[in-house]
């Protein structure tokens, strides 16, 4: 768990990366040698932007491949400027954005052979979920439970996001759960 001051630092880093991106068309470069060790450890993150309570961008990584500070800088920039669902953020919008950061813990396979079994194993409001079947892959962060509190709705909507039919199931479908620290 990150302290309030460390959370504040990471949120400020995200905002600085978006501000830098407005002028330079790239994420804020990070000097990792100037940061505490906990910010240089590889971690997977998602950065979600909201404007007036509505989604304005969300980009992240499911597996740790960059140092935490670097991942947040890159995902903040990507959420603001390259989320294909939205036009790029403008300078006028910057002060209206609410930035949410989710730091993911490693995902673990959920052993299940049917959707009914998966539904009994899910932990609402705790689990993020990844569904993976070949070229079809998608995730919902744990925060999505707020808008989809019913486990069946949660799974069905995630299947649709992955490009699958709502009631699709196959022996090759894999489900993974993860938790996050979100702020």
MIDRENBA-857877 format. One line per 10 residues: number of its first residue (from 1); their letters; for each residue x, y, z of N, C-alpha, C, O, CB. Coordinates in steps of 0.02 Angstrom, whole numbers, plus 50000, padded with zeros to 5 digits. Glycine has a CB too. Example, Ala and Ser with C-alpha at 12.3 -4.5 7.8 and 13.67 -1.06 7.14 Angstrom:
2
1) as) 50660,49716,50390,50615,49775,50390,50660,49835,50390,50712,49834,50423,50565,49776,50452 | 50642,49888,50354,50684,49947,50357,50645,50002,50394,50670,50057,50402,50704,49970,50286
This chain:
183
1) xxxxxxxxxx) 50042,49941,50000,50000,50000,50000,50044,50063,50000,50092,50068,50038,49952,50000,50061 | 50026,50108,49957,50063,50171,49953,50034,50221,50002,49973,50224,50012,50062,50199,49881 | 50077,50261,50033,50055,50314,50078,50018,50368,50038,50024,50370,49977,50115,50344,50117 | 49982,50411,50073,49946,50465,50040,49995,50510,50001,49979,50532,49946,49907,50507,50091 | 50053,50523,50029,50101,50567,49995,50128,50533,49931,50140,50567,49881,50160,50585,50042 | 50138,50468,49933,50162,50432,49874,50106,50428,49821,50120,50435,49761,50185,50360,49894 | 50045,50419,49842,49989,50420,49795,49983,50488,49762,49973,50493,49701,49923,50402,49831 | 49990,50540,49802,49987,50609,49775,50043,50619,49724,50031,50648,49670,49994,50661,49832 | 50103,50596,49739,50159,50601,49693,50143,50567,49626,50155,50596,49573,50222,50570,49723 | 50114,50507,49629,50099,50470,49568,50044,50505,49527,50046,50505,49466,50079,50399,49585
11) xxxxxxxxxx) 49994,50533,49561,49941,50569,49525,49969,50632,49493,49951,50649,49436,49883,50588,49574 | 50014,50666,49528,50046,50726,49499,50089,50707,49439,50090,50743,49389,50089,50761,49552 | 50123,50650,49444,50163,50625,49388,50118,50613,49327,50136,50631,49271,50200,50560,49408 | 50060,50583,49338,50013,50571,49283,49991,50637,49251,49989,50643,49190,49951,50532,49309 | 49974,50685,49293,49951,50750,49267,50008,50785,49229,49996,50815,49176,49926,50795,49324 | 50069,50781,49255,50126,50812,49221,50138,50779,49154,50157,50813,49106,50189,50807,49265 | 50129,50714,49149,50139,50679,49086,50088,50702,49034,50104,50709,48975,50136,50603,49096 | 50026,50712,49055,49974,50736,49009,49991,50808,48987,49986,50824,48928,49904,50734,49042 | 50010,50850,49034,50028,50919,49019,50087,50921,48971,50088,50960,48923,50044,50959,49083 | 50137,50880,48985,50196,50876,48942,50175,50852,48872,50200,50877,48822,50249,50828,48972
21) xxxxxxxxxx) 50130,50804,48870,50107,50777,48806,50071,50829,48763,50076,50827,48702,50061,50720,48819 | 50036,50875,48795,50003,50928,48757,50053,50969,48717,50039,50989,48660,49963,50974,48804 | 50111,50981,48745,50162,51023,48713,50210,50983,48669,50232,51007,48617,50201,51061,48765 | 50228,50922,48691,50281,50885,48658,50259,50822,48620,50300,50790,48587,50331,50864,48710 | 50194,50806,48624,50167,50748,48587,50200,50682,48606,50207,50637,48564,50174,50759,48512 | 50221,50675,48669,50250,50614,48695,50245,50614,48771,50235,50667,48801,50325,50606,48673 | 50252,50556,48803,50249,50553,48876,50307,50590,48908,50360,50599,48878,50248,50480,48899 | 50297,50610,48969,50349,50642,49009,50407,50594,49018,50397,50538,49041,50321,50665,49077 | 50469,50615,49000,50526,50571,49013,50539,50569,49089,50534,50620,49123,50590,50597,48975 | 50555,50510,49114,50565,50500,49186,50638,50486,49200,50669,50443,49169,50520,50443,49212
31) xxxxxxxxxx) 50666,50523,49248,50734,50509,49272,50728,50461,49331,50719,50482,49388,50772,50576,49293 | 50733,50397,49316,50723,50346,49368,50776,50350,49423,50763,50330,49479,50724,50277,49337 | 50835,50375,49407,50888,50379,49458,50872,50429,49513,50902,50427,49566,50955,50398,49425 | 50825,50474,49500,50806,50524,49549,50748,50502,49593,50726,50539,49637,50788,50589,49515 | 50722,50441,49583,50663,50418,49618,50679,50365,49670,50729,50330,49665,50611,50391,49569 | 50635,50360,49721,50641,50306,49770,50631,50239,49735,50598,50235,49683,50588,50316,49827 | 50660,50187,49764,50659,50121,49735,50589,50096,49719,50579,50064,49667,50692,50072,49781 | 50540,50111,49762,50473,50084,49750,50441,50111,49686,50394,50080,49660,50428,50101,49808 | 50466,50166,49660,50441,50194,49597,50478,50166,49536,50458,50179,49479,50446,50269,49598 | 50532,50128,49548,50571,50102,49492,50562,50027,49481,50589,49999,49434,50645,50117,49503
41) xxxxxxxxxx) 50523,49995,49525,50508,49924,49518,50457,49914,49462,50408,49952,49459,50482,49894,49586 | 50467,49866,49419,50417,49854,49366,50348,49837,49395,50341,49792,49436,50441,49797,49320 | 50298,49874,49372,50228,49863,49393,50183,49876,49333,50200,49916,49289,50209,49909,49453 | 50127,49843,49331,50076,49854,49280,50025,49903,49308,50002,49896,49365,50042,49787,49258 | 50006,49952,49268,49958,50002,49291,49906,50016,49237,49917,50003,49178,49994,50067,49310 | 49851,50043,49259,49801,50073,49214,49790,50144,49238,49788,50157,49298,49733,50032,49214 | 49783,50190,49191,49764,50258,49208,49697,50272,49174,49689,50263,49114,49819,50310,49184 | 49649,50293,49215,49582,50308,49192,49569,50382,49200,49581,50410,49254,49529,50266,49231 | 49546,50413,49148,49529,50484,49150,49453,50491,49147,49420,50458,49107,49562,50523,49092 | 49427,50534,49190,49356,50549,49189,49347,50625,49184,49387,50664,49209,49319,50521,49252
51) xxxxxxxxxx) 49294,50644,49151,49275,50715,49145,49202,50720,49164,49159,50691,49131,49289,50743,49073 | 49188,50756,49217,49120,50762,49244,49089,50693,49257,49029,50683,49244,49076,50800,49195 | 49129,50647,49283,49105,50580,49301,49098,50532,49243,49078,50474,49253,49040,50587,49335 | 49114,50554,49183,49109,50511,49124,49179,50490,49101,49226,50530,49105,49071,50547,49066 | 49185,50429,49077,49249,50404,49052,49273,50449,48996,49236,50467,48951,49242,50331,49028 | 49338,50468,49000,49369,50510,48949,49431,50477,48919,49459,50502,48870,49388,50579,48979 | 49452,50421,48948,49509,50383,48923,49532,50333,48975,49528,50347,49035,49566,50430,48903 | 49555,50276,48952,49581,50225,48998,49628,50179,48959,49609,50147,48911,49523,50183,49030 | 49690,50179,48981,49741,50138,48949,49785,50107,49003,49798,50139,49054,49784,50180,48898 | 49806,50045,48992,49851,50014,49041,49883,49952,49014,49876,49933,48956,49813,49998,49103
61) xxxxxxxxxx) 49920,49921,49059,49957,49860,49045,49933,49806,49094,49921,49821,49152,50034,49871,49051 | 49927,49745,49070,49907,49689,49113,49967,49655,49145,49960,49621,49196,49868,49639,49073 | 50026,49664,49117,50086,49633,49145,50139,49687,49153,50145,49732,49112,50112,49575,49100 | 50177,49681,49207,50230,49729,49221,50286,49724,49170,50315,49670,49161,50258,49718,49292 | 50300,49778,49135,50354,49779,49086,50397,49841,49092,50450,49846,49060,50325,49773,49016 | 50375,49890,49132,50413,49952,49141,50414,49970,49215,50371,49947,49253,50382,50010,49099 | 50461,50011,49236,50460,50036,49305,50395,50074,49318,50367,50105,49272,50521,50083,49318 | 50371,50071,49379,50306,50100,49398,50298,50172,49372,50249,50187,49339,50298,50099,49473 | 50346,50215,49387,50340,50286,49368,50336,50292,49292,50296,50332,49266,50400,50326,49395 | 50375,50254,49256,50375,50254,49183,50307,50230,49156,50280,50259,49109,50432,50210,49156
71) xxxxxxxxxx) 50281,50177,49186,50217,50149,49163,50161,50200,49172,50119,50208,49128,50201,50085,49202 | 50161,50235,49229,50109,50285,49241,50117,50343,49192,50067,50368,49166,50113,50311,49314 | 50178,50366,49180,50188,50420,49132,50163,50400,49062,50129,50439,49029,50263,50440,49130 | 50181,50340,49040,50160,50317,48974,50085,50306,48970,50053,50326,48921,50197,50253,48956 | 50055,50275,49020,49984,50260,49017,49941,50323,49025,49887,50327,48997,49965,50210,49071 | 49965,50372,49063,49930,50436,49068,49927,50471,49000,49875,50495,48978,49964,50482,49121 | 49985,50473,48969,49989,50503,48902,49943,50466,48854,49904,50497,48817,50062,50502,48876 | 49947,50399,48854,49907,50359,48808,49832,50367,48821,49792,50372,48774,49926,50285,48814 | 49812,50369,48885,49741,50378,48901,49715,50446,48876,49658,50452,48854,49729,50372,48977 | 49758,50497,48880,49738,50564,48859,49738,50574,48783,49697,50611,48757,49783,50615,48891
81) xxxxxxxxxx) 49784,50540,48749,49794,50557,48679,49786,50500,48628,49779,50513,48568,49861,50585,48671 | 49786,50437,48652,49783,50383,48602,49728,50332,48614,49725,50282,48578,49849,50348,48600 | 49685,50342,48664,49628,50296,48673,49583,50304,48611,49556,50358,48600,49588,50311,48740 | 49575,50251,48572,49538,50257,48508,49464,50274,48517,49431,50292,48468,49544,50194,48469 | 49439,50269,48578,49368,50284,48589,49354,50359,48595,49296,50380,48593,49344,50249,48651 | 49407,50399,48602,49398,50470,48617,49446,50513,48576,49500,50490,48557,49408,50483,48692 | 49426,50575,48563,49475,50621,48532,49529,50639,48584,49518,50632,48644,49439,50686,48505 | 49587,50663,48561,49639,50682,48608,49615,50737,48656,49576,50780,48638,49700,50706,48570 | 49640,50733,48717,49624,50784,48768,49652,50851,48744,49707,50854,48715,49654,50764,48838 | 49615,50904,48757,49639,50971,48740,49662,51007,48804,49646,50987,48859,49584,51012,48705
91) xxxxxxxxxx) 49699,51060,48794,49723,51099,48851,49666,51127,48892,49671,51131,48954,49768,51157,48826 | 49611,51145,48860,49552,51171,48896,49522,51119,48944,49490,51138,48993,49499,51193,48847 | 49531,51055,48929,49502,51002,48970,49544,50983,49031,49519,50951,49077,49491,50941,48927 | 49607,51001,49030,49655,50976,49079,49630,50984,49151,49635,50936,49190,49721,51012,49071 | 49605,51041,49169,49583,51053,49238,49517,51017,49255,49499,51010,49313,49575,51128,49251 | 49482,50994,49203,49419,50959,49214,49428,50883,49222,49380,50848,49240,49372,50972,49156 | 49489,50859,49210,49502,50787,49213,49512,50763,49285,49545,50795,49325,49563,50770,49172 | 49483,50707,49299,49494,50672,49362,49535,50610,49344,49515,50570,49302,49426,50652,49399 | 49593,50603,49375,49640,50549,49359,49635,50494,49411,49642,50507,49471,49712,50576,49354 | 49624,50433,49388,49623,50374,49432,49679,50327,49411,49688,50314,49351,49553,50337,49429
101) xxxxxxxxxx) 49717,50303,49459,49772,50257,49446,49756,50191,49479,49737,50188,49538,49840,50286,49471 | 49765,50137,49442,49759,50069,49469,49825,50034,49459,49850,50028,49402,49701,50030,49434 | 49855,50010,49513,49916,49972,49510,49897,49899,49519,49869,49879,49571,49969,49995,49565 | 49911,49859,49468,49888,49790,49468,49937,49743,49503,49998,49749,49497,49878,49766,49396 | 49908,49697,49540,49947,49640,49565,49946,49586,49512,49901,49586,49470,49918,49614,49634 | 49995,49541,49511,49998,49491,49458,49933,49450,49453,49902,49433,49504,50057,49443,49469 | 49912,49436,49392,49851,49397,49380,49863,49323,49394,49918,49297,49385,49827,49407,49307 | 49810,49290,49415,49814,49218,49427,49757,49184,49390,49701,49210,49387,49810,49202,49504 | 49771,49126,49362,49722,49088,49326,49666,49065,49372,49678,49042,49428,49754,49028,49291 | 49604,49072,49349,49546,49045,49385,49530,48978,49353,49511,48976,49294,49485,49095,49383
111) xxxxxxxxxx) 49536,48925,49390,49522,48859,49363,49446,48848,49363,49415,48842,49416,49557,48803,49405 | 49416,48846,49303,49344,48836,49297,49330,48805,49229,49367,48814,49181,49305,48903,49305 | 49276,48768,49226,49258,48734,49163,49192,48758,49133,49170,48731,49083,49254,48660,49176 | 49161,48808,49165,49099,48835,49139,49090,48906,49165,49122,48927,49213,49039,48790,49160 | 49046,48942,49132,49030,49010,49155,48998,49007,49224,49013,49049,49267,48984,49046,49105 | 48955,48958,49236,48923,48953,49301,48975,48944,49357,48969,48975,49410,48873,48893,49302 | 49025,48904,49344,49078,48895,49393,49119,48959,49402,49136,48978,49459,49125,48837,49372 | 49134,48993,49347,49170,49057,49352,49132,49106,49395,49162,49140,49437,49181,49086,49282 | 49067,49111,49385,49026,49158,49423,49029,49145,49499,49026,49191,49539,48954,49156,49399 | 49034,49081,49518,49038,49065,49590,49106,49082,49619,49113,49091,49680,49022,48991,49602
121) xxxxxxxxxx) 49157,49086,49577,49225,49098,49600,49244,49172,49601,49293,49192,49634,49274,49061,49557 | 49207,49213,49566,49222,49285,49563,49207,49319,49630,49160,49301,49665,49183,49319,49508 | 49248,49367,49647,49239,49407,49708,49220,49478,49687,49264,49519,49673,49304,49407,49753 | 49154,49494,49687,49133,49561,49667,49167,49615,49709,49178,49607,49769,49057,49567,49672 | 49183,49670,49675,49215,49728,49706,49287,49716,49728,49318,49760,49757,49175,49750,49765 | 49313,49656,49715,49383,49640,49732,49422,49622,49669,49476,49649,49657,49386,49582,49783 | 49394,49577,49629,49430,49551,49571,49423,49594,49509,49369,49617,49491,49405,49482,49555 | 49481,49606,49477,49481,49625,49407,49480,49559,49369,49501,49508,49395,49544,49670,49389 | 49456,49560,49308,49449,49498,49270,49477,49507,49200,49464,49557,49166,49376,49476,49268 | 49515,49457,49178,49539,49453,49109,49508,49391,49078,49511,49336,49107,49618,49450,49106
131) xxxxxxxxxx) 49478,49399,49020,49455,49342,48981,49498,49338,48919,49510,49389,48886,49379,49348,48962 | 49522,49278,48903,49570,49269,48849,49552,49205,48811,49551,49151,48839,49643,49266,48875 | 49538,49214,48746,49525,49157,48702,49554,49173,48634,49520,49200,48591,49448,49141,48698 | 49617,49155,48624,49650,49168,48561,49659,49242,48548,49691,49277,48587,49611,49137,48504 | 49629,49266,48493,49636,49337,48477,49587,49380,48517,49591,49442,48514,49624,49348,48403 | 49543,49350,48555,49493,49386,48594,49518,49392,48666,49524,49343,48702,49425,49349,48591 | 49532,49454,48687,49557,49465,48754,49533,49533,48779,49535,49583,48742,49634,49460,48757 | 49510,49536,48841,49488,49599,48870,49490,49594,48946,49493,49540,48974,49416,49618,48846 | 49490,49652,48977,49490,49654,49050,49441,49707,49075,49426,49755,49041,49559,49669,49076 | 49416,49696,49134,49381,49746,49173,49418,49753,49239,49433,49704,49273,49305,49725,49185
141) xxxxxxxxxx) 49434,49815,49256,49464,49830,49322,49412,49817,49376,49352,49816,49363,49490,49903,49324 | 49435,49807,49438,49386,49798,49493,49337,49856,49499,49280,49846,49522,49424,49790,49558 | 49356,49916,49480,49311,49974,49485,49249,49967,49441,49199,50002,49452,49348,50037,49467 | 49251,49924,49390,49194,49915,49345,49135,49883,49383,49077,49889,49361,49213,49871,49285 | 49149,49849,49439,49094,49820,49479,49045,49874,49501,48986,49859,49512,49123,49784,49541 | 49068,49937,49507,49023,49991,49528,48966,50000,49478,48909,50015,49497,49062,50057,49535 | 48981,49992,49413,48929,50001,49363,48897,49935,49340,48844,49934,49310,48957,50037,49303 | 48931,49879,49354,48905,49812,49337,48910,49767,49398,48952,49722,49400,48944,49781,49276 | 48868,49777,49448,48875,49739,49511,48854,49666,49509,48873,49627,49552,48835,49772,49564 | 48816,49647,49458,48794,49578,49452,48849,49538,49416,48868,49556,49361,48727,49573,49414
151) xxxxxxxxxx) 48874,49483,49447,48928,49445,49415,48913,49423,49344,48957,49426,49301,48944,49385,49457 | 48852,49401,49330,48836,49379,49262,48840,49438,49213,48867,49430,49158,48765,49349,49261 | 48814,49496,49232,48819,49555,49189,48893,49575,49178,48913,49593,49123,48780,49614,49219 | 48932,49570,49232,49003,49587,49229,49038,49543,49177,49073,49568,49133,49036,49578,49299 | 49027,49478,49181,49059,49430,49135,49032,49438,49064,49071,49439,49016,49048,49358,49159 | 48966,49445,49057,48937,49452,48989,48963,49515,48954,48979,49512,48895,48861,49455,48994 | 48967,49570,48990,48991,49632,48960,49066,49628,48943,49088,49657,48894,48979,49691,49007 | 49103,49592,48984,49175,49582,48969,49183,49539,48906,49228,49552,48866,49211,49550,49029 | 49141,49489,48898,49144,49448,48837,49131,49492,48776,49167,49486,48726,49093,49390,48840 | 49081,49534,48779,49065,49579,48724,49125,49625,48709,49142,49636,48651,49002,49620,48739
161) xxxxxxxxxx) 49155,49651,48762,49214,49694,48754,49270,49656,48718,49307,49685,48678,49239,49721,48822 | 49276,49592,48732,49328,49551,48700,49310,49530,48629,49351,49499,48595,49340,49488,48743 | 49250,49547,48607,49229,49529,48539,49197,49461,48535,49193,49431,48482,49288,49531,48493 | 49173,49437,48593,49140,49372,48596,49065,49383,48606,49044,49437,48624,49169,49328,48653 | 49027,49331,48595,48955,49335,48609,48944,49329,48685,48983,49298,48720,48915,49278,48571 | 48890,49360,48708,48874,49364,48779,48875,49297,48815,48900,49292,48871,48807,49397,48789 | 48849,49245,48783,48844,49180,48815,48897,49130,48790,48890,49070,48799,48775,49150,48805 | 48948,49156,48758,49002,49114,48732,49040,49079,48788,49052,49108,48841,49050,49156,48690 | 49058,49016,48776,49104,48979,48820,49137,48926,48778,49106,48896,48734,49066,48947,48881 | 49200,48914,48790,49236,48859,48756,49290,48832,48803,49308,48864,48852,49266,48884,48689
171) xxxxxxxxxx) 49315,48773,48787,49368,48742,48826,49432,48783,48823,49475,48776,48867,49381,48671,48803 | 49440,48825,48772,49501,48864,48765,49498,48932,48800,49548,48967,48805,49516,48875,48691 | 49439,48952,48824,49431,49016,48859,49466,49013,48927,49455,48966,48966,49356,49033,48868 | 49508,49062,48940,49543,49066,49004,49520,49129,49041,49511,49182,49011,49620,49067,48994 | 49512,49122,49106,49493,49178,49149,49549,49188,49201,49573,49140,49231,49424,49167,49184 | 49567,49251,49211,49618,49268,49260,49591,49323,49305,49554,49367,49282,49685,49291,49225 | 49609,49320,49368,49589,49372,49415,49651,49409,49439,49706,49382,49442,49548,49343,49475 | 49640,49472,49457,49693,49512,49488,49660,49563,49534,49601,49578,49528,49737,49547,49434 | 49699,49589,49579,49676,49642,49623,49717,49705,49607,49769,49702,49574,49683,49622,49698 | 49693,49761,49631,49728,49824,49618,49731,49866,49681,49692,49857,49728,49693,49864,49562
181) xxx) 49779,49911,49682,49777,49967,49729,49757,50026,49686,49794,50045,49641,49847,49979,49767 | 49701,50055,49701,49674,50109,49660,49664,50172,49700,49644,50171,49758,49607,50088,49629 | 49680,50227,49667,49673,50293,49699,49663,50347,49646,49656,50405,49662,49734,50310,49743
